[in-house]
Amino acid sequence: MKISDGFDARRLRPKGPSNWRLRLGVAFAALLALFGLLLSLAGAAALLGHSPALGELNTSPGGAALLLAGGLLILWLGIWWWRRCRRRMHQPLSLNIASHLMKKHD
């Protein structure tokens, strides 16, 4: 098959998105998960009867339980966001070609 002079194979692959936004997202998500972990540990320590870590907020059992639940929620959100950003960073780039022109694999 003859290749014409105007053919450029680099046009078939899409230009990948810049990774700095996703890397900042990963870093922020890791910090969010770390903050959630520390918050939930402070709430669990207050529920177990150790000295209060955040002053008046977790001296009562209700406040400590609220602190634990909020910390676990923030931890889950940070892990979810971190995994989402990592998955988007490692997404394979596909060719920009019509699917019916690709080779059929049975």
PDB file as gemmi writes it, atoms N, CA and C in Angstrom:
CRYST1    1.000    1.000    1.000  90.00  90.00  90.00 P 1                      
ATOM      1  N   MET A   1       0.842  -1.170   0.000  1.00  0.00           N  
ATOM      2  CA  MET A   1       0.000   0.000   0.000  1.00  0.00           C  
ATOM      3  C   MET A   1       0.890   1.236   0.000  1.00  0.00           C  
ATOM      4  N   LYS A   2       0.533   2.167  -0.826  1.00  0.00           N  
ATOM      5  CA  LYS A   2       1.329   3.383  -0.960  1.00  0.00           C  
ATOM      6  C   LYS A   2       0.899   4.388   0.115  1.00  0.00           C  
ATOM      7  N   ILE A   3       1.868   4.984   0.766  1.00  0.00           N  
ATOM      8  CA  ILE A   3       1.578   5.998   1.778  1.00  0.00           C  
ATOM      9  C   ILE A   3       1.746   7.359   1.132  1.00  0.00           C  
ATOM     10  N   SER A   4       0.734   8.163   1.274  1.00  0.00           N  
ATOM     11  CA  SER A   4       0.798   9.491   0.661  1.00  0.00           C  
ATOM     12  C   SER A   4       1.733  10.398   1.448  1.00  0.00           C  
ATOM     13  N   ASP A   5       2.135  11.476   0.820  1.00  0.00           N  
ATOM     14  CA  ASP A   5       3.085  12.395   1.450  1.00  0.00           C  
ATOM     15  C   ASP A   5       2.476  13.130   2.640  1.00  0.00           C  
ATOM     16  N   GLY A   6       1.174  13.338   2.641  1.00  0.00           N  
ATOM     17  CA  GLY A   6       0.537  14.097   3.712  1.00  0.00           C  
ATOM     18  C   GLY A   6       0.153  13.265   4.919  1.00  0.00           C  
ATOM     19  N   PHE A   7       0.494  11.974   4.921  1.00  0.00           N  
ATOM     20  CA  PHE A   7       0.106  11.098   6.028  1.00  0.00           C  
ATOM     21  C   PHE A   7       1.032  11.315   7.219  1.00  0.00           C  
ATOM     22  N   ASP A   8       0.441  11.465   8.381  1.00  0.00           N  
ATOM     23  CA  ASP A   8       1.211  11.618   9.612  1.00  0.00           C  
ATOM     24  C   ASP A   8       0.593  10.699  10.661  1.00  0.00           C  
ATOM     25  N   ALA A   9       1.326   9.674  11.079  1.00  0.00           N  
ATOM     26  CA  ALA A   9       0.791   8.685  12.021  1.00  0.00           C  
ATOM     27  C   ALA A   9       0.553   9.283  13.399  1.00  0.00           C  
ATOM     28  N   ARG A  10       1.228  10.370  13.716  1.00  0.00           N  
ATOM     29  CA  ARG A  10       1.046  10.973  15.045  1.00  0.00           C  
ATOM     30  C   ARG A  10      -0.340  11.572  15.216  1.00  0.00           C  
ATOM     31  N   ARG A  11      -1.028  11.871  14.099  1.00  0.00           N  
ATOM     32  CA  ARG A  11      -2.381  12.411  14.209  1.00  0.00           C  
ATOM     33  C   ARG A  11      -3.373  11.369  14.674  1.00  0.00           C  
ATOM     34  N   LEU A  12      -3.056  10.086  14.517  1.00  0.00           N  
ATOM     35  CA  LEU A  12      -3.985   9.031  14.926  1.00  0.00           C  
ATOM     36  C   LEU A  12      -4.080   8.916  16.437  1.00  0.00           C  
ATOM     37  N   ARG A  13      -3.019   9.218  17.130  1.00  0.00           N  
ATOM     38  CA  ARG A  13      -3.046   9.151  18.593  1.00  0.00           C  
ATOM     39  C   ARG A  13      -3.427  10.508  19.161  1.00  0.00           C  
ATOM     40  N   PRO A  14      -4.353  10.507  20.098  1.00  0.00           N  
ATOM     41  CA  PRO A  14      -4.750  11.788  20.679  1.00  0.00           C  
ATOM     42  C   PRO A  14      -3.639  12.351  21.559  1.00  0.00           C  
ATOM     43  N   LYS A  15      -3.588  13.641  21.637  1.00  0.00           N  
ATOM     44  CA  LYS A  15      -2.621  14.280  22.532  1.00  0.00           C  
ATOM     45  C   LYS A  15      -3.138  14.111  23.956  1.00  0.00           C  
ATOM     46  N   GLY A  16      -2.325  13.528  24.784  1.00  0.00           N  
ATOM     47  CA  GLY A  16      -2.747  13.232  26.149  1.00  0.00           C  
ATOM     48  C   GLY A  16      -2.951  14.490  26.965  1.00  0.00           C  
ATOM     49  N   PRO A  17      -3.853  14.415  27.931  1.00  0.00           N  
ATOM     50  CA  PRO A  17      -4.061  15.575  28.791  1.00  0.00           C  
ATOM     51  C   PRO A  17      -2.840  15.821  29.662  1.00  0.00           C  
ATOM     52  N   SER A  18      -2.692  17.039  30.088  1.00  0.00           N  
ATOM     53  CA  SER A  18      -1.551  17.351  30.946  1.00  0.00           C  
ATOM     54  C   SER A  18      -1.738  16.670  32.302  1.00  0.00           C  
ATOM     55  N   ASN A  19      -0.667  16.122  32.818  1.00  0.00           N  
ATOM     56  CA  ASN A  19      -0.740  15.327  34.046  1.00  0.00           C  
ATOM     57  C   ASN A  19      -0.630  16.156  35.315  1.00  0.00           C  
ATOM     58  N   TRP A  20      -0.308  17.422  35.225  1.00  0.00           N  
ATOM     59  CA  TRP A  20      -0.082  18.175  36.461  1.00  0.00           C  
ATOM     60  C   TRP A  20      -1.372  18.350  37.244  1.00  0.00           C  
ATOM     61  N   ARG A  21      -2.514  18.454  36.558  1.00  0.00           N  
ATOM     62  CA  ARG A  21      -3.785  18.576  37.292  1.00  0.00           C  
ATOM     63  C   ARG A  21      -4.100  17.292  38.037  1.00  0.00           C  
ATOM     64  N   LEU A  22      -3.878  16.163  37.377  1.00  0.00           N  
ATOM     65  CA  LEU A  22      -4.161  14.888  38.036  1.00  0.00           C  
ATOM     66  C   LEU A  22      -3.172  14.625  39.166  1.00  0.00           C  
ATOM     67  N   ARG A  23      -1.929  15.034  38.997  1.00  0.00           N  
ATOM     68  CA  ARG A  23      -0.952  14.838  40.072  1.00  0.00           C  
ATOM     69  C   ARG A  23      -1.273  15.703  41.276  1.00  0.00           C  
ATOM     70  N   LEU A  24      -1.719  16.924  41.037  1.00  0.00           N  
ATOM     71  CA  LEU A  24      -2.156  17.765  42.158  1.00  0.00           C  
ATOM     72  C   LEU A  24      -3.393  17.175  42.823  1.00  0.00           C  
ATOM     73  N   GLY A  25      -4.282  16.597  42.013  1.00  0.00           N  
ATOM     74  CA  GLY A  25      -5.464  15.938  42.573  1.00  0.00           C  
ATOM     75  C   GLY A  25      -5.094  14.751  43.432  1.00  0.00           C  
ATOM     76  N   VAL A  26      -4.107  13.976  42.997  1.00  0.00           N  
ATOM     77  CA  VAL A  26      -3.645  12.828  43.780  1.00  0.00           C  
ATOM     78  C   VAL A  26      -3.034  13.299  45.098  1.00  0.00           C  
ATOM     79  N   ALA A  27      -2.230  14.355  45.036  1.00  0.00           N  
ATOM     80  CA  ALA A  27      -1.598  14.866  46.258  1.00  0.00           C  
ATOM     81  C   ALA A  27      -2.645  15.418  47.233  1.00  0.00           C  
ATOM     82  N   PHE A  28      -3.621  16.153  46.716  1.00  0.00           N  
ATOM     83  CA  PHE A  28      -4.662  16.694  47.586  1.00  0.00           C  
ATOM     84  C   PHE A  28      -5.519  15.573  48.171  1.00  0.00           C  
ATOM     85  N   ALA A  29      -5.807  14.557  47.380  1.00  0.00           N  
ATOM     86  CA  ALA A  29      -6.599  13.432  47.875  1.00  0.00           C  
ATOM     87  C   ALA A  29      -5.843  12.665  48.956  1.00  0.00           C  
ATOM     88  N   ALA A  30      -4.534  12.524  48.800  1.00  0.00           N  
ATOM     89  CA  ALA A  30      -3.742  11.846  49.824  1.00  0.00           C  
ATOM     90  C   ALA A  30      -3.734  12.657  51.124  1.00  0.00           C  
ATOM     91  N   LEU A  31      -3.630  13.976  51.011  1.00  0.00           N  
ATOM     92  CA  LEU A  31      -3.699  14.818  52.210  1.00  0.00           C  
ATOM     93  C   LEU A  31      -5.069  14.743  52.862  1.00  0.00           C  
ATOM     94  N   LEU A  32      -6.116  14.688  52.048  1.00  0.00           N  
ATOM     95  CA  LEU A  32      -7.477  14.576  52.574  1.00  0.00           C  
ATOM     96  C   LEU A  32      -7.659  13.246  53.303  1.00  0.00           C  
ATOM     97  N   ALA A  33      -7.137  12.170  52.731  1.00  0.00           N  
ATOM     98  CA  ALA A  33      -7.228  10.861  53.384  1.00  0.00           C  
ATOM     99  C   ALA A  33      -6.439  10.841  54.685  1.00  0.00           C  
ATOM    100  N   LEU A  34      -5.286  11.468  54.697  1.00  0.00           N  
ATOM    101  CA  LEU A  34      -4.484  11.532  55.914  1.00  0.00           C  
ATOM    102  C   LEU A  34      -5.202  12.336  57.005  1.00  0.00           C  
ATOM    103  N   PHE A  35      -5.807  13.448  56.615  1.00  0.00           N  
ATOM    104  CA  PHE A  35      -6.568  14.251  57.573  1.00  0.00           C  
ATOM    105  C   PHE A  35      -7.752  13.465  58.124  1.00  0.00           C  
ATOM    106  N   GLY A  36      -8.439  12.735  57.259  1.00  0.00           N  
ATOM    107  CA  GLY A  36      -9.557  11.908  57.713  1.00  0.00           C  
ATOM    108  C   GLY A  36      -9.104  10.813  58.655  1.00  0.00           C  
ATOM    109  N   LEU A  37      -7.958  10.217  58.384  1.00  0.00           N  
ATOM    110  CA  LEU A  37      -7.423   9.180  59.260  1.00  0.00           C  
ATOM    111  C   LEU A  37      -7.091   9.748  60.634  1.00  0.00           C  
ATOM    112  N   LEU A  38      -6.435  10.899  60.658  1.00  0.00           N  
ATOM    113  CA  LEU A  38      -6.091  11.518  61.941  1.00  0.00           C  
ATOM    114  C   LEU A  38      -7.331  11.931  62.727  1.00  0.00           C  
ATOM    115  N   LEU A  39      -8.336  12.446  62.016  1.00  0.00           N  
ATOM    116  CA  LEU A  39      -9.577  12.860  62.674  1.00  0.00           C  
ATOM    117  C   LEU A  39     -10.317  11.660  63.252  1.00  0.00           C  
ATOM    118  N   SER A  40     -10.363  10.574  62.502  1.00  0.00           N  
ATOM    119  CA  SER A  40     -11.052   9.387  63.013  1.00  0.00           C  
ATOM    120  C   SER A  40     -10.278   8.754  64.169  1.00  0.00           C  
ATOM    121  N   LEU A  41      -8.948   8.809  64.121  1.00  0.00           N  
ATOM    122  CA  LEU A  41      -8.170   8.293  65.247  1.00  0.00           C  
ATOM    123  C   LEU A  41      -8.385   9.132  66.505  1.00  0.00           C  
ATOM    124  N   ALA A  42      -8.510  10.444  66.341  1.00  0.00           N  
ATOM    125  CA  ALA A  42      -8.779  11.302  67.507  1.00  0.00           C  
ATOM    126  C   ALA A  42     -10.155  10.998  68.081  1.00  0.00           C  
ATOM    127  N   GLY A  43     -11.149  10.770  67.218  1.00  0.00           N  
ATOM    128  CA  GLY A  43     -12.480  10.416  67.697  1.00  0.00           C  
ATOM    129  C   GLY A  43     -12.502   9.064  68.377  1.00  0.00           C  
ATOM    130  N   ALA A  44     -11.778   8.085  67.824  1.00  0.00           N  
ATOM    131  CA  ALA A  44     -11.725   6.757  68.445  1.00  0.00           C  
ATOM    132  C   ALA A  44     -11.009   6.811  69.788  1.00  0.00           C  
ATOM    133  N   ALA A  45      -9.954   7.613  69.883  1.00  0.00           N  
ATOM    134  CA  ALA A  45      -9.241   7.743  71.162  1.00  0.00           C  
ATOM    135  C   ALA A  45     -10.131   8.387  72.216  1.00  0.00           C  
ATOM    136  N   ALA A  46     -10.929   9.351  71.818  1.00  0.00           N  
ATOM    137  CA  ALA A  46     -11.828   9.989  72.775  1.00  0.00           C  
ATOM    138  C   ALA A  46     -12.932   9.030  73.212  1.00  0.00           C  
ATOM    139  N   LEU A  47     -13.395   8.174  72.295  1.00  0.00           N  
ATOM    140  CA  LEU A  47     -14.419   7.194  72.676  1.00  0.00           C  
ATOM    141  C   LEU A  47     -13.864   6.131  73.617  1.00  0.00           C  
ATOM    142  N   LEU A  48     -12.596   5.812  73.484  1.00  0.00           N  
ATOM    143  CA  LEU A  48     -11.987   4.807  74.350  1.00  0.00           C  
ATOM    144  C   LEU A  48     -11.599   5.353  75.713  1.00  0.00           C  
ATOM    145  N   GLY A  49     -11.751   6.661  75.915  1.00  0.00           N  
ATOM    146  CA  GLY A  49     -11.516   7.245  77.220  1.00  0.00           C  
ATOM    147  C   GLY A  49     -10.166   7.869  77.415  1.00  0.00           C  
ATOM    148  N   HIS A  50      -9.390   8.009  76.364  1.00  0.00           N  
ATOM    149  CA  HIS A  50      -8.093   8.672  76.486  1.00  0.00           C  
ATOM    150  C   HIS A  50      -8.296  10.182  76.510  1.00  0.00           C  
ATOM    151  N   SER A  51      -7.227  10.879  76.747  1.00  0.00           N  
ATOM    152  CA  SER A  51      -7.331  12.332  76.865  1.00  0.00           C  
ATOM    153  C   SER A  51      -7.840  12.950  75.562  1.00  0.00           C  
ATOM    154  N   PRO A  52      -8.659  13.981  75.661  1.00  0.00           N  
ATOM    155  CA  PRO A  52      -9.202  14.599  74.448  1.00  0.00           C  
ATOM    156  C   PRO A  52      -8.114  15.267  73.620  1.00  0.00           C  
ATOM    157  N   ALA A  53      -8.138  15.009  72.328  1.00  0.00           N  
ATOM    158  CA  ALA A  53      -7.114  15.542  71.440  1.00  0.00           C  
ATOM    159  C   ALA A  53      -7.494  16.889  70.859  1.00  0.00           C  
ATOM    160  N   LEU A  54      -8.789  17.155  70.745  1.00  0.00           N  
ATOM    161  CA  LEU A  54      -9.227  18.404  70.122  1.00  0.00           C  
ATOM    162  C   LEU A  54      -9.993  19.304  71.092  1.00  0.00           C  
ATOM    163  N   GLY A  55      -9.652  19.267  72.328  1.00  0.00           N  
ATOM    164  CA  GLY A  55     -10.257  20.173  73.301  1.00  0.00           C  
ATOM    165  C   GLY A  55     -11.679  19.785  73.650  1.00  0.00           C  
ATOM    166  N   GLU A  56     -12.588  20.757  73.607  1.00  0.00           N  
ATOM    167  CA  GLU A  56     -13.969  20.553  74.029  1.00  0.00           C  
ATOM    168  C   GLU A  56     -14.807  19.779  73.017  1.00  0.00           C  
ATOM    169  N   LEU A  57     -14.318  19.617  71.799  1.00  0.00           N  
ATOM    170  CA  LEU A  57     -15.125  18.993  70.757  1.00  0.00           C  
ATOM    171  C   LEU A  57     -15.379  17.520  71.035  1.00  0.00           C  
ATOM    172  N   ASN A  58     -14.373  16.824  71.506  1.00  0.00           N  
ATOM    173  CA  ASN A  58     -14.575  15.383  71.700  1.00  0.00           C  
ATOM    174  C   ASN A  58     -14.492  14.946  73.161  1.00  0.00           C  
ATOM    175  N   THR A  59     -14.899  15.806  74.092  1.00  0.00           N  
ATOM    176  CA  THR A  59     -14.944  15.392  75.493  1.00  0.00           C  
ATOM    177  C   THR A  59     -16.200  14.590  75.783  1.00  0.00           C  
ATOM    178  N   SER A  60     -17.270  14.849  75.059  1.00  0.00           N  
ATOM    179  CA  SER A  60     -18.496  14.075  75.252  1.00  0.00           C  
ATOM    180  C   SER A  60     -18.501  12.898  74.283  1.00  0.00           C  
ATOM    181  N   PRO A  61     -19.196  11.820  74.646  1.00  0.00           N  
ATOM    182  CA  PRO A  61     -19.251  10.655  73.739  1.00  0.00           C  
ATOM    183  C   PRO A  61     -19.948  10.974  72.414  1.00  0.00           C  
ATOM    184  N   GLY A  62     -20.932  11.845  72.433  1.00  0.00           N  
ATOM    185  CA  GLY A  62     -21.616  12.215  71.192  1.00  0.00           C  
ATOM    186  C   GLY A  62     -20.705  12.969  70.244  1.00  0.00           C  
ATOM    187  N   GLY A  63     -19.935  13.896  70.792  1.00  0.00           N  
ATOM    188  CA  GLY A  63     -18.990  14.644  69.966  1.00  0.00           C  
ATOM    189  C   GLY A  63     -17.876  13.767  69.424  1.00  0.00           C  
ATOM    190  N   ALA A  64     -17.435  12.823  70.255  1.00  0.00           N  
ATOM    191  CA  ALA A  64     -16.382  11.909  69.809  1.00  0.00           C  
ATOM    192  C   ALA A  64     -16.887  10.986  68.705  1.00  0.00           C  
ATOM    193  N   ALA A  65     -18.137  10.530  68.827  1.00  0.00           N  
ATOM    194  CA  ALA A  65     -18.711   9.677  67.780  1.00  0.00           C  
ATOM    195  C   ALA A  65     -18.892  10.464  66.489  1.00  0.00           C  
ATOM    196  N   LEU A  66     -19.289  11.717  66.604  1.00  0.00           N  
ATOM    197  CA  LEU A  66     -19.433  12.575  65.430  1.00  0.00           C  
ATOM    198  C   LEU A  66     -18.067  12.810  64.774  1.00  0.00           C  
ATOM    199  N   LEU A  67     -17.056  12.990  65.589  1.00  0.00           N  
ATOM    200  CA  LEU A  67     -15.695  13.167  65.080  1.00  0.00           C  
ATOM    201  C   LEU A  67     -15.199  11.905  64.373  1.00  0.00           C  
ATOM    202  N   LEU A  68     -15.491  10.758  64.949  1.00  0.00           N  
ATOM    203  CA  LEU A  68     -15.104   9.491  64.330  1.00  0.00           C  
ATOM    204  C   LEU A  68     -15.821   9.284  62.998  1.00  0.00           C  
ATOM    205  N   ALA A  69     -17.120   9.533  62.958  1.00  0.00           N  
ATOM    206  CA  ALA A  69     -17.891   9.350  61.725  1.00  0.00           C  
ATOM    207  C   ALA A  69     -17.449  10.335  60.644  1.00  0.00           C  
ATOM    208  N   GLY A  70     -17.218  11.580  61.027  1.00  0.00           N  
ATOM    209  CA  GLY A  70     -16.748  12.569  60.053  1.00  0.00           C  
ATOM    210  C   GLY A  70     -15.362  12.230  59.520  1.00  0.00           C  
ATOM    211  N   GLY A  71     -14.496  11.745  60.393  1.00  0.00           N  
ATOM    212  CA  GLY A  71     -13.157  11.344  59.964  1.00  0.00           C  
ATOM    213  C   GLY A  71     -13.191  10.168  59.007  1.00  0.00           C  
ATOM    214  N   LEU A  72     -14.057   9.192  59.286  1.00  0.00           N  
ATOM    215  CA  LEU A  72     -14.180   8.049  58.387  1.00  0.00           C  
ATOM    216  C   LEU A  72     -14.755   8.459  57.034  1.00  0.00           C  
ATOM    217  N   LEU A  73     -15.689   9.404  57.044  1.00  0.00           N  
ATOM    218  CA  LEU A  73     -16.265   9.900  55.793  1.00  0.00           C  
ATOM    219  C   LEU A  73     -15.216  10.645  54.965  1.00  0.00           C  
ATOM    220  N   ILE A  74     -14.424  11.475  55.616  1.00  0.00           N  
ATOM    221  CA  ILE A  74     -13.371  12.209  54.905  1.00  0.00           C  
ATOM    222  C   ILE A  74     -12.291  11.245  54.413  1.00  0.00           C  
ATOM    223  N   LEU A  75     -11.975  10.212  55.195  1.00  0.00           N  
ATOM    224  CA  LEU A  75     -11.015   9.200  54.762  1.00  0.00           C  
ATOM    225  C   LEU A  75     -11.520   8.468  53.525  1.00  0.00           C  
ATOM    226  N   TRP A  76     -12.787   8.064  53.527  1.00  0.00           N  
ATOM    227  CA  TRP A  76     -13.363   7.381  52.370  1.00  0.00           C  
ATOM    228  C   TRP A  76     -13.355   8.286  51.140  1.00  0.00           C  
ATOM    229  N   LEU A  77     -13.704   9.556  51.319  1.00  0.00           N  
ATOM    230  CA  LEU A  77     -13.712  10.502  50.205  1.00  0.00           C  
ATOM    231  C   LEU A  77     -12.309  10.692  49.631  1.00  0.00           C  
ATOM    232  N   GLY A  78     -11.300  10.787  50.490  1.00  0.00           N  
ATOM    233  CA  GLY A  78      -9.927  10.944  50.028  1.00  0.00           C  
ATOM    234  C   GLY A  78      -9.432   9.732  49.261  1.00  0.00           C  
ATOM    235  N   ILE A  79      -9.750   8.532  49.741  1.00  0.00           N  
ATOM    236  CA  ILE A  79      -9.329   7.318  49.050  1.00  0.00           C  
ATOM    237  C   ILE A  79     -10.045   7.185  47.719  1.00  0.00           C  
ATOM    238  N   TRP A  80     -11.346   7.499  47.699  1.00  0.00           N  
ATOM    239  CA  TRP A  80     -12.113   7.434  46.450  1.00  0.00           C  
ATOM    240  C   TRP A  80     -11.532   8.392  45.429  1.00  0.00           C  
ATOM    241  N   TRP A  81     -11.246   9.607  45.821  1.00  0.00           N  
ATOM    242  CA  TRP A  81     -10.706  10.614  44.901  1.00  0.00           C  
ATOM    243  C   TRP A  81      -9.310  10.218  44.412  1.00  0.00           C  
ATOM    244  N   TRP A  82      -8.479   9.686  45.332  1.00  0.00           N  
ATOM    245  CA  TRP A  82      -7.134   9.262  44.974  1.00  0.00           C  
ATOM    246  C   TRP A  82      -7.182   8.156  43.926  1.00  0.00           C  
ATOM    247  N   ARG A  83      -8.045   7.154  44.117  1.00  0.00           N  
ATOM    248  CA  ARG A  83      -8.150   6.050  43.160  1.00  0.00           C  
ATOM    249  C   ARG A  83      -8.680   6.529  41.819  1.00  0.00           C  
ATOM    250  N   ARG A  84      -9.606   7.462  41.842  1.00  0.00           N  
ATOM    251  CA  ARG A  84     -10.163   7.992  40.588  1.00  0.00           C  
ATOM    252  C   ARG A  84      -9.096   8.736  39.783  1.00  0.00           C  
ATOM    253  N   CYS A  85      -8.308   9.556  40.460  1.00  0.00           N  
ATOM    254  CA  CYS A  85      -7.241  10.286  39.766  1.00  0.00           C  
ATOM    255  C   CYS A  85      -6.169   9.336  39.252  1.00  0.00           C  
ATOM    256  N   ARG A  86      -5.783   8.336  40.024  1.00  0.00           N  
ATOM    257  CA  ARG A  86      -4.780   7.378  39.583  1.00  0.00           C  
ATOM    258  C   ARG A  86      -5.267   6.576  38.384  1.00  0.00           C  
ATOM    259  N   ARG A  87      -6.550   6.226  38.385  1.00  0.00           N  
ATOM    260  CA  ARG A  87      -7.100   5.479  37.267  1.00  0.00           C  
ATOM    261  C   ARG A  87      -7.086   6.311  35.995  1.00  0.00           C  
ATOM    262  N   ARG A  88      -7.379   7.594  36.106  1.00  0.00           N  
ATOM    263  CA  ARG A  88      -7.363   8.464  34.931  1.00  0.00           C  
ATOM    264  C   ARG A  88      -5.943   8.730  34.451  1.00  0.00           C  
ATOM    265  N   MET A  89      -4.966   8.731  35.357  1.00  0.00           N  
ATOM    266  CA  MET A  89      -3.580   8.944  34.950  1.00  0.00           C  
ATOM    267  C   MET A  89      -3.046   7.762  34.149  1.00  0.00           C  
ATOM    268  N   HIS A  90      -3.475   6.559  34.477  1.00  0.00           N  
ATOM    269  CA  HIS A  90      -2.949   5.365  33.844  1.00  0.00           C  
ATOM    270  C   HIS A  90      -3.867   4.815  32.765  1.00  0.00           C  
ATOM    271  N   GLN A  91      -4.794   5.626  32.282  1.00  0.00           N  
ATOM    272  CA  GLN A  91      -5.685   5.191  31.222  1.00  0.00           C  
ATOM    273  C   GLN A  91      -4.903   5.018  29.929  1.00  0.00           C  
ATOM    274  N   PRO A  92      -5.108   3.904  29.234  1.00  0.00           N  
ATOM    275  CA  PRO A  92      -4.389   3.729  27.970  1.00  0.00           C  
ATOM    276  C   PRO A  92      -4.944   4.657  26.896  1.00  0.00           C  
ATOM    277  N   LEU A  93      -4.055   5.153  26.052  1.00  0.00           N  
ATOM    278  CA  LEU A  93      -4.478   6.001  24.954  1.00  0.00           C  
ATOM    279  C   LEU A  93      -4.827   5.116  23.772  1.00  0.00           C  
ATOM    280  N   SER A  94      -5.979   5.360  23.178  1.00  0.00           N  
ATOM    281  CA  SER A  94      -6.403   4.544  22.055  1.00  0.00           C  
ATOM    282  C   SER A  94      -6.251   5.337  20.760  1.00  0.00           C  
ATOM    283  N   LEU A  95      -6.326   4.653  19.671  1.00  0.00           N  
ATOM    284  CA  LEU A  95      -6.212   5.308  18.371  1.00  0.00           C  
ATOM    285  C   LEU A  95      -7.498   6.034  18.022  1.00  0.00           C  
ATOM    286  N   ASN A  96      -7.376   7.150  17.360  1.00  0.00           N  
ATOM    287  CA  ASN A  96      -8.535   7.889  16.876  1.00  0.00           C  
ATOM    288  C   ASN A  96      -8.897   7.378  15.485  1.00  0.00           C  
ATOM    289  N   ILE A  97      -9.414   6.197  15.426  1.00  0.00           N  
ATOM    290  CA  ILE A  97      -9.795   5.604  14.148  1.00  0.00           C  
ATOM    291  C   ILE A  97     -11.151   4.949  14.349  1.00  0.00           C  
ATOM    292  N   ALA A  98     -11.939   4.924  13.296  1.00  0.00           N  
ATOM    293  CA  ALA A  98     -13.277   4.346  13.397  1.00  0.00           C  
ATOM    294  C   ALA A  98     -13.187   2.870  13.764  1.00  0.00           C  
ATOM    295  N   SER A  99     -14.093   2.416  14.625  1.00  0.00           N  
ATOM    296  CA  SER A  99     -14.009   1.054  15.125  1.00  0.00           C  
ATOM    297  C   SER A  99     -14.266   0.027  14.028  1.00  0.00           C  
ATOM    298  N   HIS A 100     -15.038   0.379  13.007  1.00  0.00           N  
ATOM    299  CA  HIS A 100     -15.310  -0.601  11.954  1.00  0.00           C  
ATOM    300  C   HIS A 100     -14.113  -0.778  11.021  1.00  0.00           C  
ATOM    301  N   LEU A 101     -13.110   0.099  11.116  1.00  0.00           N  
ATOM    302  CA  LEU A 101     -11.915  -0.059  10.308  1.00  0.00           C  
ATOM    303  C   LEU A 101     -10.833  -0.880  11.012  1.00  0.00           C  
ATOM    304  N   MET A 102     -11.035  -1.147  12.294  1.00  0.00           N  
ATOM    305  CA  MET A 102     -10.060  -1.913  13.049  1.00  0.00           C  
ATOM    306  C   MET A 102     -10.164  -3.396  12.689  1.00  0.00           C  
ATOM    307  N   LYS A 103      -9.136  -4.147  12.983  1.00  0.00           N  
ATOM    308  CA  LYS A 103      -9.139  -5.581  12.700  1.00  0.00           C  
ATOM    309  C   LYS A 103     -10.090  -6.281  13.660  1.00  0.00           C  
ATOM    310  N   LYS A 104     -10.856  -7.198  13.145  1.00  0.00           N  
ATOM    311  CA  LYS A 104     -11.847  -7.917  13.977  1.00  0.00           C  
ATOM    312  C   LYS A 104     -11.133  -9.036  14.742  1.00  0.00           C  
ATOM    313  N   HIS A 105     -11.370  -9.123  16.049  1.00  0.00           N  
ATOM    314  CA  HIS A 105     -10.819 -10.187  16.883  1.00  0.00           C  
ATOM    315  C   HIS A 105     -11.978 -10.972  17.431  1.00  0.00           C  
ATOM    316  N   ASP A 106     -12.009 -12.276  17.142  1.00  0.00           N  
ATOM    317  CA  ASP A 106     -13.094 -13.128  17.641  1.00  0.00           C  
ATOM    318  C   ASP A 106     -12.750 -13.782  18.940  1.00  0.00           C  
TER     319      ASP A 106                                                      
END                                                                             
